[in-house]
């Protein structure tokens, strides 16, 4: 635009003046370009006041059909955005720290990042992913860490459940989060402690009514059908993110596709004899060679979970470390582990962490507690799609219990544990780049 304007002025000048005008225009153009700018959203500990809302700003820019560069391993995984008054104001309104850089400064940063000596890279984010949260009707946003942080970061999402999944609506979305669901049809294995609680009785009745309305005699059969639809969604190219009990119960349901593992109090008839030997681990996404919990009174699904194997992990020293990957050679796991710290506070849930020996060798460990031999944060490929499993219920509520008050994310705007969730939200926006390893 500026060059067109200058050229029109030059055409009205005399030949001698035109030659001088060309030099003047060139000088003005260089001057204009030197003042052109971009916005850097730093994501290091010192430079950012609200890491969580920074992801929301990035999503907001993508939703306006503008591209963003994600600077992997540069200042905690910073974002480089196009400059504009609207973006600056939005950052100020949401309390997100930002820096205005000249084009020259931005070019120098990108040049430094591209150096083979630096474990850094710049990934282009192109399109705001359409997000679906699989959650039953009536659940409040604070029942689930993902819906809480999406709401806090001001990232839009659509809530879906069994009717939509079985109605083939998953194809409308790029990213699917599984709420803390039980895909085995055992009602979260809350029977032992809560079978007389009104909320348990009501939830069980609602689940049975929904299954029957969808044409299934048992909740376990209906949940299996949902799990198979989600499996096909991922194989077809979707991205699935799950936390807590949704992770291991999903894989258990797939392994038990042809097997009844539910006791009579869950589905009205006996389980199959010797059902453990009938599990097919080739059907699962992440876990193998696990042993199911046979006692229906116990609040546990299988040997996958480490919750009851953590006697040597006191709360004060419960941390897990993020693995380091090559940004240039392994951009996917690098994106998913971006943070302003490599050490993240641990937190518990029905499924807190995964027995490392029961994680398939094809699955990447992104975060681990080495002392206790547990995987906390894992990622894998299934068909054309991706999945990430994250152990625990709420990154800022160490031992969340039924009825506990909601977490106020306004008190945790820089939470490293919540950042890992939002890394996954932005991952589908990245321009696909062939993985070299």
C-alpha positions, 0 to 999 in steps of 0.5 A, a space after each residue: 500500500 505504501 509503495 503504491 502511494 509513493 509511486 503515484 506521487 513520483 509520476 507527477 514529478 519532473 524527470 530530474 525530480 523523479 530520480 530524486 523521488 525514487 531515492 526518497 521513496 526508497 528511503 521512506 520505504 526502508 524507514 517504514 519497514 524498520 517501524 513495522 512490528 509484530 507482537 510477542 507474547 512471552 511465555 517464560 516465568 518472568 515475562 508473562 502474568 497470565 499464561 492461561 489467557 495467553 492461549 486464549 489470545 492466540 486462539 482468538 487471533 487464529 479464529 480471525 483467520 490470522 496465522 501465529 508462530 509458536 516459538 518452541 523452547 523460546 522463552 517458555 514457548 512464546 507466541 508471535 502474532 501479527 501486530 494490530 491495535 485490536 490485538 494489543 487492546 485484547 491483550 490489555 483487556 485480558 491481562 496478557 503480557 506482550 511485547 512489541 517488536 520491530 520486524 527486524 527484531 522478530 527476524 533476528 529471533 527467528 534466525 537465532 531459533 533456526 540455528 542448528 545449535 539451538 533446540 528451538 523451532 518456529 511452528 506455524 499455527 494456521 486455523 482455530 480448531 473446533 473443540 468438543 467436550 464429551 460431558 453429560 448434561 448437567 455437569 458444571 464447568 468446574 467438574 472438569 479441569 479442561 472445561 474450567 480452563 477453556 472457560 477461563 482462557 475464553 476458548 469456545 467449545 461445544 458440549 456433546 454426549 452419547 447421542 451426538 457421538 452415536 449420531 456421527 457428530 464427531 466429524 464436525 470437530 478437530 479436537 475432542 476432550 473426554 470428561 471423567 467418564 467411565 466407558 466400562 459401564 460400572 458407573 465410575 466404580 463409586 458403588 462401594 462408597 456411594 451406592 446409597 447416595 441420591 446423586 449416585 442413584 439418580 446418575 445410574 437411572 439417567 444412564 440406564 434411561 439414555 442407553 435404552 433410548 439409544 437402543 441398548 439393553 445395558 449401559 456397558 453395551 452403549 458405552 462400548 459403542 461410544 468408545 468404538 465411535 471415538 476410536 474410529 474418530 481418532 483413527 480417521 484423523 481426529 485428536 483426542 485428549 482425556 484425563 483421569 478415569 476417562 483414560 484407562 476406562 476407555 482402553 479397558 472398554 476397548 480391550 473388553 469389546 467381546 467380554 462382559 466384565 461387569 458384576 450384577 450390581 452394574 448391569 444386572 447379570 454376572 460377568 463372564 467367567 475368567 474374563 481377564 484371560 479374554 481381554 484383547 490388548 491389541 485393541 487398546 490405544 495406550 495400555 497393555 498387560 494390565 489386570 482388572 480389579 475384580 472386587 466391585 467394592 474397590 474404587 479402582 478399575 485396574 492395575 494401570 492406575 498408580 493411585 494406591 501405589 504411591 505410599 512413598 510419594 508425600 504431597 510435599 515432594 509430589 512432582 513430575 518432570 517433563 521430558 525434553 525433545 528435539 524441537 526441530 526433529 520431534 515438534 509434536 511432543 515438543 509442542 505438548 510439553 511447552 512450559 515455563 518449568 520442567 517440573 510440574 506439581 503432581 495432583 491426584 484423581 481416580 486415575 492419578 498416573 500410569 504404571 510405566 511397564 503397562 504403557 505400550 512401547 509405541 506410546 511416548 512418555 511426556 511427563 513422569 515421576 521417576 521415583 515412583 516409576 509412573 507415567 503422568 502424561 503420555 501421547 500416541 498416534 492411532 491411525 491418522 489421528 493423535 491422543 494424549 492421556 493426562 493422569 489426575 483430576 485437577 492440576 491445582 487441587 491436589 486431592 479432589 474429592 466428591 463435593 469439593 469446591 471449584 478451583 478458582 483459576 483467577 488464583 492460578 493464572 500461571 499454572 504449569 499443570 493447566 498449561 499442558 492442557 492448553 498445549 493440546 488445545 492448540 496442537 491441531 492448529 499447527 501446520 502439519 510437518 512430517 515427523 522425522 523420528 
